[in-house]
Amino acid sequence: MFRQNNVYISAFIITKPTTYFYLSLFTAQEDKDKPRAKRGEANFYLCELIKLFIKNKKLSLSDDFKLVAGDLEGDPSHDQEALEKYYMKLGFKEDGEFNEDGQPMKQTIKGFLNNCKKFDPK
């Protein structure tokens, strides 16, 4: 779990039957009463978190990165199509059928990290 500047990231590393990174919750505005994180900031933190897991040998570039693109908080303004497009722009592809939680998606860690350059604030 990671929290900073109203960014919240909750993720797990699953190791069986194969290793993959599962992003369970990702938001640039955890507290709706506070300002949203700057554009790209949440993605930057996610990239740094994954790089740390690679450095510590918890993940490798060939491992998968999985998530379910869906509305976990019951937000009435939720736009499922826009959310899926957002993740597709980051290189994710559909991974199974849409279900009550949303659209399962995945890509490789290497593929995701290729997008990280555009989120570096430097």
Steps between C-alpha positions, in 0.01 A plus 500: 500500500625847410362846588640840407355834376147352498621208282403154624641176360411156630663203330611143556765276354349159430756221469301186418445348253695778324632830632308816417435846638132562579385860537193487724439873552652801326378858536639850459243636747458277803335775705228675296525805730865557399638600160576229249869413449674677211456346155725193467605501865308184597645317200849621593465353851369173355802479268738565788329234713537240225865596443563448872344152484725415204808633681410285802446199270131465585406549132667457164443678169331191355241474781144613432331812635129438557207712611124525472384829349181571692320722747589372847341789690154524344571843354194619304725696261703187412563463127597138427583563135733791586672292769565213258632743237733650761653162578520403133703817437742367762536176302251277680287252308178327600563177689172314516135595514353807669358402841331663799833654606587642157725410208802279579810635324870416481835565341863420585695696759746590223218636284370713785844637586544611139224756573664630818731746323206727422406525870845599631464855640865585423 
